[in-house]
Amino acid sequence: MINHSASGTASVSSTATSEKSHHKKRVSTKQQDPNDIDHAPLYRVGQYYDSARYGRIKLRGIATRQNLTFNRQKLTTTINWAKICSNTPKTAEQRSNSASDYNLAQVSNPYTYLKVSYTVSNHFANPVTFGGLKQVELAHSNILDGTDELVIDDGQSENLAAHSRHTFTIHVLVDKFTGTAQPQSVRLTFAGSKSAATLNSVSSGFSVSLPFTYDQHAHV
């Protein structure tokens, strides 16, 4: 009995040691991949993280022009950055979540999307109804209206309080729109804005072209 007990203890100890070694090996392997950062935001091409809601999100490309400011009367719009990302849903729930964001029955797997962050500052003494994103032009002169369901957070008709600032993040489903995952440039057109009280025009719109790079060393 004593020998049996000792043998059993040794066996358990050996198994535990083996499991710990295997765990350390897996952790070490994960740590060796500098592109797996476990969380948002992604700031360098090639980085990725696993989203519980959507799946594996990876940064594919970055606009080479960032922090572009456009002053129109007393309304200032700054294009902070633009990215091309891909998402690979791993579960039925993640596929459903991804599709529902664009009001679709399903999305391709993986799928690619454009993500643009811009900040609007209202320097007027009164509220302004922001014109928002009017059009998105991608590859082959394909144009998508800002109100299309494939565009999320276009900012149109957003009420901006006097002396306020608001940041929007546009999402555009690129795969569904152009059939290509790597547009070389994107052109954004923003509409003019109006007084929230009188509906009179208070600022003009503008357009901006954003070239993209897919170089692995590029970063925001």
KEFIDREN-763861 format. One record per residue: residue in one letter; x, y negated, z of N, C-alpha, C, O, CB in turn. Coordinates in steps of 0.001 Angstrom, whole numbers, padded with zeros to 6 digits, always signed. Glycine has a CB too. Example, Ala and Ser with C-alpha at 12.3 -4.5 7.8 and 13.67 -1.06 7.14 Angstrom:
BEGIN
A+013190+005690+007800+012300+004500+007800+013200+003300+007800+014236+003319+008465+011308+004473+009046/S+012850+002250+007080+013670+001060+007140+012900-000030+007870+013409-001138+008039+014084+000598+005725/
***
This chain:
BEGIN
M+000821+001199+000000+000000+000000+000000+000854-001247+000000+000553-002222-000688-000928-000007+001193/I+001951-001208+000798+002812-002376+000875+003462-002640-000467+003514-003772-000946+003874-002193+001954/N+003971-001533-001080+004612-001692-002382+003614-002175-003434+003948-002992-004293+005247-000372-002824/H+002377-001656-003354+001349-002033-004316+001017-003524-004167+000860-004254-005146+000075-001167-004122/S+000920-003942-002896+000611-005343-002640+001721-006252-003138+001464-007290-003748+000377-005571-001156/A+002935-005860-002877+004081-006651-003318+004127-006729-004831+004415-007772-005417+005384-006060-002782/S+003831-005586-005447+003852-005547-006902+002781-006458-007475+003009-007167-008454+003658-004118-007406/G+001590-006428-006842+000495-007269-007321+000829-008733-007177+000519-009527-008065-000787-006956-006572/T+001462-009112-006065+001842-010503-005843+002845-010965-006879+002757-012073-007409+002414-010685-004446/A+003799-010093-007155+004816-010417-008145+004188-010615-009516+004592-011493-010278+005878-009320-008202/S+003165-009760-009827+002503-009846-011120+001750-011165-011263+001808-011813-012309+001547-008670-011305/V+001033-011562-010191+000287-012815-010219+001230-013993-010359+000980-014930-011116-000563-012966-008958/S+002346-013921-009592+003329-014993-009636+003916-015131-011024+004118-016239-011522+004434-014749-008622/S+004192-013981-011652+004762-013985-012996+003782-014586-014003+004166-015352-014886+005147-012560-013418/T+002484-014212-013845+001457-014734-014748+001301-016239-014599+001198-016969-015585+000121-014046-014489/A+001284-016693-013341+001148-018125-013074+002308-018905-013664+002127-019974-014246+001057-018384-011572/T+003520-018343-013501+004706-019000-014050+004621-019100-015564+004987-020111-016162+005973-018246-013644/S+004120-018003-016181+003983-017981-017633+002977-019020-018108+003205-019708-019104+003564-016592-018105/E+001831-019134-017372+000803-020094-017744+001310-021525-017612+001041-022375-018461-000439-019897-016885/K+002061-021779-016515+002617-023112-016315+003588-023471-017437+003603-024595-017940+003322-023199-014956/S+004401-022474-017813+005378-022690-018878+004677-022993-020194+005095-023868-020952+006288-021464-019033/H+003569-022230-020457+002815-022438-021689+002169-023818-021694+002151-024504-022716+001746-021348-021859/H+001631-024223-020520+000999-025538-020407+002011-026647-020659+001733-027599-021388+000359-025710-019023/K+003196-026516-020045+004240-027521-020228+004655-027603-021688+004942-028684-022203+005454-027203-019350/K+004684-026448-022353+005082-026417-023755+004065-027164-024609+004429-027910-025517+005233-024967-024245/R+002737-026946-024294+001697-027634-025044+001745-029137-024805+001610-029924-025742+000327-027089-024670/V+001936-029533-023553+002031-030947-023219+003227-031578-023903+003150-032691-024422+002124-031138-021708/S+004349-030841-023896+005572-031340-024517+005381-031525-026011+005848-032505-026592+006736-030389-024249/T+004672-030549-026644+004425-030635-028079+003596-031869-028408+003856-032563-029391+003719-029371-028580/K+002571-032139-027552+001726-033298-027771+002511-034588-027610+002335-035534-028377+000548-033280-026818/Q+003374-034619-026611+004151-035817-026363+005165-036077-027472+005599-037212-027666+004856-035708-025031/Q+005541-035033-028197+006524-035183-029263+005932-035853-030496+006677-036279-031379+007094-033831-029638/D+004587-035956-030575+003950-036613-031707+003658-038063-031322+002672-038326-030633+002642-035867-032130/P+004486-038996-031749+004310-040401-031361+003057-041040-031956+002636-042109-031515+005519-041197-031778/N+002463-040390-032954+001271-040959-033579-000008-040686-032794-001019-041355-033010+001125-040419-034972/D+000024-039716-031892-001151-039405-031074-001124-040295-029840-000405-040018-028880-001184-037889-030672/I-001918-041374-029871-001863-042321-028752-003061-042192-027806-003159-042932-026828-001789-043740-029286/D-003973-041255-028094-005068-040907-027173-006137-041975-026976-007093-041734-026240-004500-040580-025858/H-006018-043136-027597-007001-044191-027338-006915-045266-028425-005947-045334-029182-006774-044818-025935/A-007936-046087-028480-007912-047255-029370-007303-048430-028610-007288-048402-027379-009355-047609-029890/P-006799-049467-029293-006779-049616-030749-005551-048977-031385-004518-048787-030742-006833-051082-031118/L-005694-048652-032663-004573-048149-033446-003881-049350-034084-004544-050202-034675-005046-047113-034532/Y-002579-049424-033974-001880-050615-034464-000783-050316-035479-000227-051248-036060-001286-051352-033310/R-000453-049040-035714+000567-048702-036708+000033-047606-037625-000633-046679-037164+001890-048248-036020/V+000323-047711-038924-000137-046722-039895+000337-045326-039486+001509-045125-039167+000372-047074-041315/G-000584-044376-039502-000273-042999-039123-000751-042633-037731-000890-041450-037420+001198-042771-039212/Q-001004-043620-036889-001477-043331-035531-002912-042806-035564-003680-043127-036471-001391-044596-034646/Y-003260-041995-034566-004617-041457-034477-004975-041182-033019-004112-041135-032143-004753-040166-035320/Y-006264-041004-032789-006735-040573-031474-008049-039816-031666-008701-039947-032701-006920-041798-030501/D-008427-039033-030676-009655-038247-030739-010764-038949-029971-010691-039110-028753-009427-036830-030180/S-011787-039362-030699-012941-040026-030105-013994-038983-029752-014354-038157-030591-013525-041093-031068/A-014488-039014-028525-015505-038053-028106-016788-038226-028915-017517-037259-029139-015799-038207-026607/R-017065-039441-029350-018308-039711-030075-018197-039421-031572-019155-038942-032178-018716-041153-029869/Y-017033-039706-032180-016936-039633-033634-016014-038545-034184-016299-038001-035251-016483-040930-034141/G-014932-038213-033505-013969-037248-034036-012566-037825-034051-012254-038734-033283-014368-036814-035442/R-011723-037298-034922-010344-037793-034997-010265-039009-035919-010530-038912-037117-009390-036679-035495/I-009900-040140-035348-009805-041395-036086-008336-041719-036341-007521-041722-035419-010498-042551-035311/K-008014-041989-037595-006621-042228-037984-006492-043532-038760-007339-043856-039593-006087-041058-038826/L-005426-044277-038481-005151-045526-039198-004372-045210-040469-003264-044678-040408-004359-046527-038301/R-004957-045542-041629-004358-045229-042930-003640-046421-043565-002564-046268-044143-005425-044728-043872/G-004232-047592-043456-003650-048765-044100-003941-050035-043328-004868-050085-042520-004166-048897-045512/I-003136-051068-043583-003269-052341-042882-003147-053485-043889-002321-053430-044800-002195-052474-041760/A-003967-054510-043724-003865-055695-044581-002567-056429-044279-002201-056608-043117-005084-056637-044378/T-001876-056851-045325-000594-057540-045137-000780-058999-044735+000175-059652-044313+000233-057463-046413/R-001997-059512-044862-002303-060879-044427-003163-060806-043170-004220-060176-043166-003032-061690-045559/Q-002701-061454-042104-003402-061412-040819-003484-062817-040225-002725-063713-040594-002688-060449-039834/N-004424-062984-039300-004601-064262-038588-004743-065441-039552-004082-066468-039400-003418-064509-037648/L-005609-065274-040534-005869-066323-041524-007013-067204-041035-008088-066698-040710-006205-065708-042918/T-006795-068504-040980-007801-069425-040451-008395-070301-041552-007674-070860-042378-007189-070304-039360/F-009721-070407-041546-010447-071222-042521-011316-072228-041764-012209-071848-041007-011321-070326-043472/N-011044-073500-041978-011812-074563-041334-012823-075125-042322-012456-075640-043377-010878-075685-040810/R-014085-075021-041973-015163-075561-042795-015993-076494-041918-016792-076059-041089-016051-074414-043410/Q-015771-077815-042132-016379-078816-041272-015981-078507-039809-014788-078480-039506-017947-078835-041452/K-016914-078280-038927-016568-078003-037531-016750-076528-037163-016945-076174-036000-017415-078865-036609/L-016680-075682-038192-016770-074238-037970-015455-073602-038412-015032-073777-039555-017987-073615-038745/T-014818-072873-037522-013524-072247-037815-013666-070733-037799-014167-070157-036834-012448-072697-036797/T-013219-070092-038882-013254-068631-038966-011831-068115-039126-011104-068553-040017-014154-068152-040150/T-011438-067193-038272-010105-066591-038343-010231-065102-038633-010864-064364-037879-009320-066822-037026/I-009615-064665-039744-009564-063232-040055-008400-062667-039246-007239-062881-039596-009386-062959-041625/N-008700-061957-038179-007654-061471-037276-006820-060362-037900-005591-060432-037909-008271-060976-035986/W-007483-059349-038417-006796-058225-039056-007801-057388-039828-009011-057501-039632-006055-057356-038009/A-007275-056544-040710-008123-055612-041456-007398-054275-041564-006182-054236-041751-008475-056174-042875/K-008145-053187-041447-007552-051849-041462-008385-050908-042330-009592-051085-042491-007433-051291-040027/I-007709-049908-042879-008385-048791-043526-008174-047582-042619-007039-047182-042360-007836-048533-044997/C-009267-047007-042142-009186-045867-041220-009934-044672-041793-010792-044822-042663-009759-046240-039832/S-009602-043485-041297-010353-042289-041656-010866-041642-040380-010286-041807-039307-009478-041295-042475/N-011955-040908-040510-012491-040170-039372-012811-038746-039794-013385-038516-040859-013748-040865-038804/T-012433-037792-038949-012726-036384-039182-013603-035875-038051-013084-035495-037001-011421-035547-039293/P-014931-035856-038236-015812-035320-037206-015564-033823-037025-015417-033087-038001-017289-035582-037566/K-015519-033380-035766-015209-031977-035488-016424-031180-035029-016390-029949-035026-014130-031890-034440/T-017486-031858-034646-018688-031178-034171-019905-031707-034915-019848-032752-035562-018861-031365-032646/A-021010-030965-034814-022250-031394-035455-022725-032726-034876-023248-033572-035600-023340-030323-035288/E-022541-032904-033577-022952-034150-032933-022126-035326-033440-022665-036408-033671-022823-034034-031412/Q-020822-035124-033615-019961-036186-034129-020319-036535-035570-020294-037706-035950-018490-035771-034039/R-020650-035534-036364-021070-035797-037748-022375-036595-037767-022554-037507-038575-021244-034467-038529/S-023278-036232-036861-024558-036932-036775-024368-038379-036326-024990-039288-036875-025498-036202-035814/N-023517-038589-035335-023242-039947-034849-022636-040814-035942-022999-041979-036102-022302-039903-033641/S-021703-040227-036695-021034-040970-037763-022015-041369-038856-021995-042503-039333-019898-040138-038359/A-022876-040432-039250-023836-040703-040321-024887-041720-039892-025264-042595-040671-024516-039412-040757/S-025357-041606-038657-026434-042494-038198-025990-043950-038130-026815-044851-038285-026931-042051-036831/D-024706-044194-037903-024209-045574-037869-024449-046291-039197-024661-047503-039229-022716-045590-037532/Y-024412-045523-040295-024614-046098-041627-026000-045759-042188-026261-045952-043375-023528-045600-042585/N-026883-045251-041321-028235-044860-041729-028218-043856-042875-029004-043956-043817-029035-046087-042135/L-027310-042885-042781-027202-041826-043780-027577-040487-043156-027522-040319-041938-025772-041769-044369/A-027961-039535-044009-028266-038192-043518-026989-037447-043168-026966-036626-042252-029069-037404-044561/Q-025916-037746-043914-024633-037113-043650-023506-037940-044252-023732-038789-045114-024607-035682-044210/V-022288-037681-043783-021095-038327-044333-020121-037247-044769-020186-036112-044297-020433-039288-043291/S-019208-037608-045682-018182-036654-046093-017243-036414-044918-017173-037227-043996-017397-037169-047339/N-016540-035323-044953-015658-034978-043836-014292-034541-044366-014167-033453-044929-016287-033858-042965/P-013258-035389-044189-013269-036687-043500-013865-037785-044382-014078-037593-045579-011846-037074-043076/Y-014125-038927-043772-014562-040092-044528-013673-041282-044168-013008-041288-043133-016058-040409-044246/T-013677-042285-045039-012807-043451-044858-013645-044718-044738-014687-044848-045380-011806-043577-046033/Y-013181-045646-043914-013926-046895-043758-012985-048082-043585-011859-047945-043107-014876-046802-042564/L-013478-049242-043985-012778-050510-043815-013222-051127-042495-014406-051114-042161-013053-051478-045011/K-012270-051664-041755-012572-052309-040475-011893-053676-040452-010675-053769-040611-012099-051424-039266/V-012671-054729-040256-012141-056093-040255-012597-056823-038997-013782-056829-038665-012592-056863-041523/S-011653-057431-038307-011979-058245-037135-011839-059720-037497-010811-060142-038028-011060-057882-035926/Y-012875-060499-037207-012782-061945-037438-013480-062700-036307-014445-062212-035719-013406-062324-038810/T-012978-063889-036017-013502-064706-034923-014021-066035-035460-013347-066703-036245-012415-064946-033851/V-015212-066408-035037-015828-067665-035463-015952-068598-034263-016451-068204-033209-017222-067413-036110/S-015494-069835-034430-015589-070846-033370-016484-071989-033836-016241-072595-034880-014179-071380-032979/N-017509-072274-033060-018423-073367-033370-018016-074601-032567-018159-074631-031345-019897-072968-033064/H-017509-075618-033266-017073-076850-032599-018143-077942-032660-017918-079075-032235-015777-077359-033232/F-019305-077581-033196-020410-078542-033232-021014-078698-031835-020850-077833-030974-021495-078091-034245/A-021710-079807-031628-022377-080057-030343-023740-079376-030267-024427-079450-029249-022539-081559-030117/N-024125-078707-031364-025422-078026-031414-025247-076584-031905-024227-076257-032512-026405-078794-032337/P-026237-075721-031644-026164-074332-032109-026134-074247-033634-026718-075079-034328-027348-073531-031570/V-025449-073234-034134-025318-073022-035576-025735-071595-035917-025423-070650-035193-023863-073297-036050/T-026447-071460-037037-026772-070131-037550-025686-069745-038540-025605-070302-039634-028194-070098-038220/F-024860-068796-038155-023696-068413-038953-024120-067692-040223-025004-066835-040198-022753-067527-038135/G-023472-068051-041352-023808-067427-042628-023391-065971-042710-024078-065158-043329-023171-068187-043746/G-022266-065638-042086-021806-064253-042042-021204-063751-043338-021012-064509-044289-022929-063376-041668/L-020911-062465-043361-020310-061830-044529-021356-061670-045627-022376-061009-045432-019701-060459-044155/K-021096-062277-046778-022037-062227-047896-021758-061043-048811-022684-060342-049220-021977-063521-048693/Q-020470-060814-049140-020108-059731-050052-018760-059124-049684-017891-059779-049108-020077-060237-051490/V-018617-057839-050042-017337-057137-049931-017004-056599-051314-017802-055880-051914-017391-055977-048856/E-015824-056948-051819-015394-056451-053122-014169-055569-052927-013145-056005-052402-015085-057625-054102/L-014299-054306-053366-013196-053355-053224-012635-053016-054602-012592-053870-055487-013664-052065-052491/A-012208-051777-054780-011566-051368-056030-012535-051433-057212-013748-051291-057058-011007-049953-055893/H-011957-051652-058401-012698-051624-059665-013845-052632-059691-014858-052402-060350-013241-050230-059917/S-013686-053761-058965-014685-054840-058955-016045-054394-058429-017063-055009-058744-014852-055395-060349/N-016070-053339-057637-017317-052923-057003-017671-053915-055902-016838-054229-055052-017202-051481-056432/I-018896-054401-055918-019325-055405-054948-020471-054862-054104-021432-054295-054625-019749-056707-055660/L-020354-055041-052816-021372-054587-051874-021871-055791-051083-021070-056551-050538-020810-053483-050921/D-023185-055969-051016-023742-057076-050241-023534-056842-048749-023535-055707-048273-025239-057252-050548/G-023354-057951-048020-023144-057836-046589-024315-057221-045855-024145-056655-044775-022857-059170-046019/T-025523-057326-046440-026714-056779-045793-026903-055290-046061-027812-054674-045504-027936-057532-046255/D-026060-054706-046902-026180-053279-047193-025992-052469-045921-025245-052870-045028-025156-052850-048259/E-026670-051323-045838-026579-050483-044646-025195-049873-044464-024859-049400-043378-027610-049383-044713/L-024389-049883-045529-023028-049357-045420-022089-050374-044787-020915-050083-044560-022504-048952-046795/V-022605-051566-044500-021830-052617-043830-022407-052827-042430-023597-053104-042277-021854-053958-044655/I-021560-052694-041417-021985-052871-040027-021394-054162-039469-020222-054463-039696-021558-051655-039159/D-022203-054918-038742-021789-056158-038067-021357-057232-039062-020255-057772-038964-020648-055871-037093/D-022237-057539-040026-021919-058556-041038-021969-059974-040477-021408-060894-041072-022881-058441-042208/G-022627-060157-039350-022668-061475-038710-023679-062436-039298-023784-063572-038835-021336-062095-038783/Q-024430-062012-040309-025388-062914-040940-026492-063315-039968-027036-062488-039236-025994-062260-042181/S-026811-064621-039983-027872-065203-039149-027583-065110-037655-028494-065245-036838-029184-064518-039442/E-026341-064884-037296-025969-064858-035879-026021-066280-035322-025478-067211-035917-024547-064237-035683/N-026674-066434-034184-026787-067752-033563-025565-068024-032694-025289-067295-031741-028082-067854-032723/L-024836-069087-033037-023643-069466-032286-023946-070707-031454-024280-071759-031999-022443-069722-033238/A-023831-070582-030149-024100-071715-029267-023074-072819-029487-021994-072572-030023-024096-071267-027796/A-023411-074023-029075-022484-075153-029207-021187-074864-028464-021196-074359-027342-023126-076452-028674/H-020078-075192-029106-018742-075020-028515-018508-073580-028024-017962-073358-026943-018555-076004-027347/S-018931-072626-028833-018763-071213-028467-017881-070493-029472-017560-071024-030535-020125-070514-028373/R-017498-069289-029120-016658-068468-029993-017151-067032-029929-017518-066532-028865-015153-068559-029584/H-017155-066373-031088-017633-064989-031142-016758-064185-032099-016398-064664-033174-019124-064931-031584/T-016419-062962-031698-015621-062071-032547-016493-060951-033094-017204-060279-032347-014425-061485-031759/F-016432-060762-034401-017172-059705-035083-016188-058648-035577-015024-058948-035844-018008-060281-036265/T-016662-057416-035697-015855-056346-036286-016677-055659-037363-017613-054917-037067-015387-055321-035203/I-016319-055913-038610-017031-055329-039748-016580-053881-039948-015397-053567-039811-016786-056163-041041/H-017527-053007-040271-017221-051644-040708-017891-051427-042066-019081-051699-042218-017708-050574-039652/V-017143-050944-043042-017694-050657-044364-017294-049239-044751-016112-048895-044722-017197-051692-045428/L-018270-048421-045112-017988-047041-045497-017377-047023-046896-018100-047116-047888-019279-046174-045447/V-016066-046905-046983-015336-047007-048248-015592-045812-049158-015816-045999-050354-013848-047135-047982/D-015566-044597-048632-015762-043401-049448-017078-043452-050210-017127-043157-051404-015718-042155-048578/K-018128-043823-049520-019455-043836-050125-019564-044914-051194-020342-044791-052140-020522-044050-049058/F-018781-045961-051034-018883-047133-051910-018019-047019-053158-018497-047296-054258-018499-048376-051150/T-016770-046623-053015-015833-046677-054139-015340-045322-054622-014838-045210-055740-014665-047500-053762/G-015476-044292-053795-014953-042995-054179-013449-042910-054030-012854-041898-054402-015339-042686-055590/T-012812-043947-053494-011371-043905-053263-011082-044255-051821-011758-045098-051231-010626-044863-054213/A-010075-043607-051251-009767-043812-049837-008690-044862-049615-008392-045215-048474-009336-042513-049213/Q-008101-045368-050704-007008-046319-050544-007160-047539-051462-006418-047665-052436-005683-045630-050818/P-008096-048425-051173-008200-049653-051975-006942-050490-051809-006443-050648-050695-009450-050476-051569/Q-006427-051025-052906-005203-051830-052844-005465-053237-052333-004558-053907-051839-004556-051899-054212/S-006707-053679-052454-007058-055001-051937-008553-055051-051649-009332-054259-052179-006656-056118-052940/V-008926-055979-050815-010329-056199-050462-010591-057699-050498-009796-058488-049988-010672-055597-049048/R-011692-058081-051096-012066-059495-051134-013354-059684-050330-014365-059034-050597-012249-059992-052610/L-013303-060573-049353-014461-060858-048513-014994-062247-048841-014225-063201-048956-014097-060753-047009/T-016295-062356-048990-016932-063649-049233-017904-063947-048098-018794-063150-047802-017664-063663-050607/F-017723-065108-047467-018579-065521-046363-019510-066636-046819-019105-067529-047562-017734-065979-045157/A-020753-066577-046372-021745-067586-046737-021605-068826-045862-020995-068783-044793-023164-067012-046618/G-022179-069929-046331-022186-071148-045540-023112-071009-044340-023931-070092-044282-022606-072338-046398/S-022980-071920-043388-023782-071860-042163-024723-073057-042069-024528-074077-042730-022873-071807-040926/K-025756-072905-041222-026780-073937-041090-026991-074332-039631-026621-073606-038708-028095-073456-041695/S-027591-075493-039456-027994-075918-038118-029125-075010-037656-030077-074779-038402-028434-077424-038101/A-029033-074495-036441-030077-073610-035927-031394-074354-035736-032463-073745-035776-029637-072982-034606/A-031323-075672-035529-032530-076466-035271-033192-076958-036549-034410-076860-036696-032193-077649-034393/T-032394-077488-037478-032960-078113-038682-032863-077239-039931-033550-077490-040922-032267-079420-038944/L-032014-076217-039884-031739-075334-041025-031006-076049-042155-030897-075518-043260-033035-074752-041553/N-030508-077242-041883-029688-077946-042868-028283-077351-042890-027782-076871-041873-029631-079463-042554/S-027660-077388-044058-026299-076861-044188-025320-077702-043366-025346-078932-043416-025867-076832-045673/V-024458-077018-042610-023462-077739-041805-022033-077344-042166-021085-078039-041800-023702-077483-040322/S-021873-076231-042881-020526-075827-043307-020618-074951-044539-021583-074207-044714-019784-075082-042174/S-019607-075040-045396-019582-074261-046634-018976-072884-046393-018335-072638-045371-018793-075004-047722/G-019193-071994-047357-018626-070658-047261-017221-070612-047832-016669-071639-048226-019511-069657-047977/F-016641-069415-047876-015292-069249-048422-015058-067783-048770-015814-066905-048352-014218-069749-047415/S-014005-067533-049537-013603-066170-049894-012144-065960-049529-011359-066909-049501-013830-065899-051404/V-011784-064717-049251-010404-064385-048918-010071-063005-049474-010872-062076-049374-010175-064431-047382/S-008874-062878-050065-008391-061596-050577-007368-061021-049610-006470-061725-049147-007776-061755-051995/L-007512-059741-049311-006624-059072-048363-005944-057880-049032-006580-056841-049207-007407-058615-047112/P-004666-057999-049412-003925-056853-049956-003641-055850-048828-003484-056233-047669-002587-057320-050632/F-003578-054565-049188-003324-053531-048184-002027-052783-048457-001627-052605-049608-004483-052549-048137/T-001380-052350-047387-000213-051481-047487-000508-050187-046739-001218-050180-045734+001064-052178-046918/Y+000049-049097-047250-000114-047797-046606+001236-047261-046145+001401-046063-045913-000788-046798-047563/D+002193-048168-046018+003536-047821-045551+003488-047369-044097+002830-047998-043268+004496-049019-045708/Q+004188-046275-043788+004159-045705-042441+004762-046620-041385+004547-046408-040192+004885-044395-042433/H+005508-047629-041803+006130-048542-040839+005294-049801-040608+005641-050633-039771+007520-048932-041318/A+004196-049939-041350+003369-051138-041217+002591-051109-039908+002169-050047-039450+002404-051264-042406/H+002406-052274-039313+001664-052346-038054+000972-053695-037927+001340-054662-038594+002602-052110-036853/V-000035-053746-037062-000782-054980-036818-000004-055846-035845-000451-056938-035497-002203-054677-036268/
***
